[in-house]
């Protein structure tokens, strides 16, 4: 279990870095690694489901969250929002025949 969690984190970080590095040279590789990054978010959050469930349970019962749990929850929500924004704007950018969309570059 620990090894899979570690591999999910490595896949997320590696695909994100490679995606940024190949963007100027190959839009095809950028798109492939961008989709790998978006797909790696699911397993990344899956292996953190215990603390996500605990945070949601505490919020539902209106109990304050410890500092570490608040930090982890904010990171997960930010990652999810950024992945959704970058994926959506990247697909819209790819489908558009004209100049590239500014939101994709800004959200990435």
MOMONOR-V636275 format. One record per run of one state. SS is the DSSP state (H for helix, E for strand, C for the rest). FROM is the first residue (numbers start at 1). TO is the last residue. If there is no record, write none. Layout:
BEGIN
{{SS | FROM | TO} {SS | FROM | TO}}
END
This chain:
BEGIN
{{C | 1 | 1} {H | 2 | 22} {C | 23 | 26} {H | 27 | 46} {C | 47 | 48} {H | 49 | 60} {C | 61 | 66} {H | 67 | 95} {C | 96 | 101} {H | 102 | 107} {C | 108 | 108}}
END
